[in-house]
Amino acid sequence: MAAAAALARLAAAFLLLMVQVACEYGMVRVVSETGGPRGKDYCILYNPQWAHLPHDLSKASLLQLRDWTSSVLCSPADLPATGFSNQIPLVARGNCTFYEKVRLAQGSGARGLLIVSKETLVPPGGNKTQYEEIGIPVALLSHKDVLDVFKTFGRAVRVALYAPSEPLLDYNMVIIFIMAVGTVALGGYWAGSRDVKRRYMKHKRDDGPDKQEDEAVDVTPVMTCVFVVMCCSMLVLLYFFYDHLVYVIIGIFCLASSTGLYSCLSPLVQRLPFGKCRIWDNSLPYFHKRPQVRMLLLALFCVAVSVVWGVFRNEDQWAWVLQDALGIAFCLYTLKTIRLTAASFRFPCTPCPGQEGDTSVLESTAFPLVQPVRMLRSRGPGVWTQAVGPAAVGSRPTAAW
């Protein structure tokens, strides 16, 4: 019985996956019948198993949109007296299946069906028999887009349903790839150059105390475990208290991103020839160090950018630009500041008797960065010397020979 129940759950999950895969995104072109503004495209979710949409807009029929959102079209009583002849009705979602809606719409002469949804767009699914019976497209349109249609074009509009072919190369993914790789490369280069400068200054001070303005943070295994536990706990809490903790996460992101943005822009601001004057003597926290005026202005700017994103984060037009910029700044700050501790490892080399007759080994540091390693170099039969391999930026020796 347990095996049969597990098989049934697996079959249900497979069918659900099939429904999700079958659904695709299309477009609806809306134009005004009275010659108002130019046409505009809106995104729709449709199931090609009901009916296929043309890939070219020129092959799609421009039909009148019948606003029937006051009805859910779940029973014959919801149909208008004149029907939907050569029209595309726009109806509310309601508490009935998609098949019941589209069957009534097709029976009254409709050429398609648009369903308004105030919730997340759910794929309009059905079964094989229903797919064979229906011959008109069914698509879901968000309530926000419907309001924009009526506000922009009025009630007298014509619509055309089509599904443009997807390009072979998604240019959005190219941009995302460049942003990701560029962020990692720039952050790694920045961290390495800072470490080289730190080593040079330490050597210049004759092995004095290692001081710098912002120290790097070494991530130990204990810190890693604590961080993983905190992340898992936060995910569990978000599952149960999402409505409240989501604002805590947004606040943490604003604070961290403003710090990262300040860290990224401070080297550029420090090169400016003005604003070098400092504030007056005081005993306030942080301000007692008398920071420069330009650095205070930079801090206010970074905080303002984060606050603006936090307030207008749901704006579709431009909020994503701020979110990407703040996220990149935070990633650069993390790559520059946090440094993984070097881990020692050994592996046997070509057997060569040492001074005490044991087998020589190579000892080096592993991830994240490679340091100069001592290698055994042969100068002839039985003659071996030590050579220093090429150095890479940003690591520290962990064991001496």
C-alpha positions in Angstrom: 0.0 0.0 0.0 2.8 2.4 0.8 4.5 1.7 -2.5 1.2 2.3 -4.3 0.7 5.6 -2.5 4.2 6.7 -3.3 3.6 5.8 -7.0 0.4 7.8 -7.0 2.1 10.9 -5.6 4.9 10.5 -8.2 2.4 10.3 -11.0 0.5 13.4 -9.7 3.8 15.3 -9.5 4.6 14.2 -13.1 1.3 15.4 -14.3 1.7 18.7 -12.6 5.1 19.1 -14.2 3.6 18.3 -17.6 1.0 21.0 -17.1 3.6 23.5 -16.1 5.8 22.7 -19.1 2.9 22.9 -21.5 2.1 26.5 -20.6 3.9 29.3 -22.3 4.0 33.1 -22.3 2.5 35.0 -25.1 1.5 38.6 -26.0 -1.7 40.4 -26.5 -1.6 43.5 -28.7 -4.1 46.1 -27.7 -5.2 49.0 -30.0 -7.9 51.6 -29.6 -10.9 51.5 -31.9 -11.2 55.3 -31.8 -7.6 56.0 -33.1 -6.0 56.9 -29.8 -2.5 56.1 -28.7 -0.4 53.5 -30.5 -0.9 49.8 -29.7 0.8 48.2 -26.7 1.7 44.7 -25.9 0.9 42.9 -22.6 2.2 39.6 -21.3 -0.3 36.7 -21.1 0.0 33.1 -19.9 -1.6 30.5 -22.2 -1.7 26.8 -22.8 -0.9 25.8 -26.4 -2.8 22.5 -25.9 -6.1 24.4 -26.0 -5.1 26.2 -29.2 -1.9 27.4 -30.8 -1.2 31.1 -31.2 0.5 32.5 -34.4 4.1 33.5 -34.0 3.8 36.5 -36.2 1.6 39.5 -35.2 0.6 40.1 -38.9 -1.0 36.6 -39.0 -3.1 37.3 -35.8 -6.7 38.4 -36.2 -7.5 41.8 -34.6 -10.8 41.2 -32.8 -13.0 43.3 -30.6 -12.5 42.9 -26.8 -15.7 42.4 -25.0 -15.5 43.6 -21.4 -17.4 41.0 -19.4 -15.4 41.3 -16.2 -18.6 41.7 -14.2 -19.3 38.0 -14.8 -17.2 34.9 -14.1 -18.7 33.0 -17.0 -19.3 29.8 -15.1 -22.9 29.1 -16.2 -25.1 29.7 -19.3 -26.8 32.5 -17.3 -23.6 34.5 -17.4 -23.7 34.7 -21.2 -24.9 37.9 -22.9 -28.1 37.7 -25.0 -26.2 38.4 -28.2 -23.3 36.1 -27.5 -19.7 36.7 -28.3 -19.8 36.4 -32.0 -16.3 37.2 -33.5 -15.2 38.7 -30.2 -12.7 37.9 -27.4 -14.5 38.2 -24.0 -12.7 39.4 -21.0 -14.0 37.6 -17.9 -13.1 37.3 -14.2 -11.5 34.2 -12.8 -14.3 32.9 -10.6 -14.7 29.5 -8.9 -15.0 27.2 -11.8 -12.7 25.3 -14.2 -11.1 26.8 -17.3 -12.9 24.2 -19.4 -16.3 25.4 -18.2 -15.4 29.0 -19.1 -13.9 28.3 -22.5 -16.7 25.8 -23.5 -19.4 28.5 -22.8 -17.3 31.1 -24.7 -16.7 28.9 -27.7 -20.4 27.9 -27.8 -21.4 31.5 -28.0 -19.2 32.3 -31.0 -16.1 33.7 -29.2 -12.8 33.6 -31.0 -10.7 33.5 -27.9 -11.0 34.0 -24.1 -9.0 36.3 -21.8 -9.3 35.6 -18.0 -8.4 38.3 -15.5 -6.5 37.1 -12.5 -5.8 39.2 -9.4 -3.6 36.4 -8.0 -0.5 34.7 -9.4 -1.1 33.6 -12.9 -2.0 29.8 -12.8 -1.6 27.8 -16.0 -5.0 27.1 -17.7 -4.9 23.4 -17.7 -7.3 20.6 -18.7 -7.3 17.0 -19.8 -6.8 15.4 -23.2 -10.5 15.1 -24.0 -11.1 18.8 -23.1 -8.2 19.8 -25.3 -9.7 18.0 -28.3 -13.1 19.6 -27.8 -11.9 23.2 -27.5 -10.5 25.1 -30.6 -10.0 28.6 -29.3 -7.1 30.0 -27.3 -7.4 30.6 -23.5 -5.0 33.0 -21.8 -4.6 34.7 -18.4 -4.0 38.4 -18.1 -3.1 40.1 -14.8 -5.6 42.5 -13.2 -2.9 45.3 -13.2 -2.5 45.1 -16.9 -6.3 45.2 -17.4 -6.5 48.4 -15.4 -3.7 49.9 -17.6 -5.5 48.9 -20.8 -8.7 50.6 -19.7 -6.8 53.7 -18.5 -4.7 54.0 -21.7 -7.1 53.0 -24.4 -10.6 53.1 -22.9 -13.2 50.4 -23.1 -13.5 50.3 -27.0 -10.4 48.3 -27.9 -9.3 45.5 -30.3 -6.9 42.8 -29.4 -4.7 40.3 -31.2 -3.2 37.2 -29.4 0.1 35.9 -30.6 3.2 34.2 -29.3 6.5 35.6 -30.7 9.3 33.1 -31.3 12.0 33.1 -28.7 15.4 34.2 -29.9 18.2 31.7 -30.2 20.3 33.8 -27.9 18.8 35.5 -24.9 20.6 38.8 -24.6 19.4 39.3 -21.1 21.4 36.2 -20.0 24.5 37.7 -21.8 24.1 40.9 -19.7 23.6 38.9 -16.5 26.7 36.7 -17.3 28.8 39.8 -17.9 27.6 41.3 -14.6 28.3 38.2 -12.6 31.7 37.4 -14.1 32.7 41.0 -14.0 31.7 41.4 -10.4 33.7 38.3 -9.3 36.8 39.3 -11.4 36.8 42.9 -10.2 36.3 41.8 -6.6 39.1 39.3 -6.8 41.4 41.7 -8.4 40.6 44.4 -5.8 41.1 41.9 -2.9 44.5 40.8 -4.3 45.8 44.3 -5.0 44.9 45.3 -1.4 46.7 42.3 0.0 49.8 43.0 -2.1 49.8 46.6 -0.9 49.3 45.5 2.7 52.3 43.1 2.4 54.4 45.8 0.9 53.6 48.3 3.6 54.3 45.6 6.3 57.7 44.8 4.7 58.4 48.5 4.4 57.8 48.9 8.2 60.3 46.1 8.8 57.7 43.6 9.9 55.9 46.1 12.2 52.3 45.8 13.3 49.9 45.2 10.4 47.7 48.2 10.4 45.4 49.5 7.7 42.2 51.4 7.5 39.9 48.4 6.9 41.2 45.0 7.8 40.2 41.9 5.9 38.1 39.3 7.7 39.4 35.8 7.8 36.6 33.2 7.5 37.3 30.3 9.8 35.5 26.9 9.8 33.6 27.9 13.0 32.4 31.1 11.4 31.3 29.2 8.3 29.3 26.7 10.4 27.7 29.6 12.4 26.8 31.4 9.1 25.2 28.2 7.7 23.2 27.6 10.8 22.0 31.3 10.8 21.0 31.0 7.1 19.0 27.8 7.7 17.3 29.2 10.8 16.4 32.3 8.8 14.9 30.2 6.0 12.8 28.3 8.5 11.6 31.4 10.2 10.8 33.0 6.8 8.6 29.9 6.0 6.5 30.5 9.1 6.7 34.3 9.6 7.3 35.5 6.0 4.9 38.5 6.3 6.9 40.0 9.1 10.5 38.8 8.5 10.6 39.9 4.9 10.8 43.5 6.0 13.7 42.5 8.3 15.5 41.0 5.3 14.8 44.1 3.2 16.3 46.3 6.0 19.4 44.1 6.3 19.9 44.3 2.5 19.5 48.1 2.6 22.1 48.4 5.4 24.6 46.0 3.8 24.2 47.5 0.3 24.7 51.0 1.5 27.9 49.9 3.3 29.1 48.2 0.1 28.3 51.2 -2.0 30.2 53.5 0.3 33.2 51.1 0.2 33.1 51.0 -3.6 32.8 54.8 -4.1 35.1 56.0 -1.4 38.3 55.4 -3.4 36.8 57.5 -6.2 35.6 60.3 -3.9 39.0 60.5 -2.2 40.6 61.4 -5.5 38.4 64.5 -5.8 40.3 67.8 -5.3 37.7 69.4 -3.1 35.8 68.6 0.2 39.0 67.7 2.1 38.1 69.8 5.1 37.2 68.0 8.3 34.4 68.7 10.7 35.0 70.4 14.1 36.2 68.7 17.2 33.4 66.8 19.0 32.8 63.8 21.2 30.1 62.1 19.2 30.5 58.4 18.1 32.4 58.1 14.9 32.4 61.9 14.4 35.1 62.3 17.0 37.5 61.1 14.4 36.7 64.3 12.4 35.9 62.7 9.0 36.1 64.7 5.8 33.1 66.5 4.6 33.1 64.7 1.3 33.1 61.3 3.0 30.0 62.4 5.1 28.3 63.5 1.9 29.1 60.2 0.3 27.7 58.3 3.3 24.5 60.3 3.1 24.2 59.6 -0.6 24.7 55.8 -0.1 22.1 55.7 2.6 19.7 57.8 0.5 20.1 55.4 -2.5 19.3 52.4 -0.3 16.3 54.1 1.3 14.9 55.1 -2.1 15.2 51.5 -3.2 13.5 50.2 0.0 10.6 52.6 -0.5 10.1 52.2 -4.3 11.3 48.6 -4.6 8.1 47.5 -6.3 8.4 50.0 -9.2 8.7 48.0 -12.4 10.3 50.7 -14.5 13.5 51.6 -12.6 13.7 49.9 -9.2 15.5 46.9 -10.6 18.4 49.1 -11.7 19.0 50.3 -8.2 18.6 46.7 -6.9 21.3 45.4 -9.3 23.7 48.3 -8.5 23.3 47.8 -4.8 23.7 44.1 -5.1 26.9 44.4 -7.2 28.3 46.9 -4.7 27.6 44.5 -1.8 29.2 41.6 -3.6 32.3 43.7 -4.4 32.5 44.7 -0.7 32.2 41.1 0.4 34.8 39.8 -2.0 37.2 42.6 -1.0 36.7 42.2 2.8 36.2 38.6 3.5 39.1 36.2 2.9 39.1 32.5 3.3 41.9 31.1 5.4 44.6 29.2 3.6 44.5 25.5 4.1 47.7 23.5 4.1 48.0 20.2 2.3 50.8 17.8 1.3 51.2 15.4 -1.5 54.2 13.1 -2.2 56.7 14.2 -4.9 59.2 12.0 -6.8 60.9 10.0 -4.2 64.1 11.8 -3.1 65.9 10.9 0.1 66.2 13.9 2.4 68.7 14.5 5.0 67.1 11.9 7.3 66.2 9.5 4.5 62.5 10.3 4.3 60.5 11.0 1.2 60.3 14.6 0.2 56.9 16.3 0.0 55.6 19.5 -1.4 53.8 21.7 1.0 51.6 24.5 -0.2 48.4 26.4 0.4 45.2 25.6 -1.3 42.1 27.6 -2.1 41.4 30.5 -2.3 44.8 31.7 -3.6 48.1 30.1 -4.4 51.3 31.3 -2.7 55.0 30.7 -3.6 55.6 27.0 -3.3 59.0 25.3 -2.9 59.6 22.7 -5.4 62.3 20.1 -5.9 64.3 20.6 -9.1 66.7 18.1 -10.5 70.2 19.1 -11.6 71.3 15.7 -12.5 71.3 12.1 -11.1 71.1 12.3 -7.4 71.3 16.1 -7.2 68.2 18.0 -6.1 67.8 21.7 -5.2 64.9 23.7 -3.9 63.2 26.3 -6.2 60.5 28.8 -5.5 57.5 28.5 -7.8 55.5 31.4 -9.2 53.6 33.5 -6.7 50.0 34.5 -7.0 48.3 37.4 -5.4 46.7 37.4 -2.0 47.7 34.4 0.1 49.8 33.9 3.1 52.2 31.1 4.1 50.8 28.7 6.6 53.8 26.4 7.1 57.5 26.8 6.9 59.9 24.3 5.4 
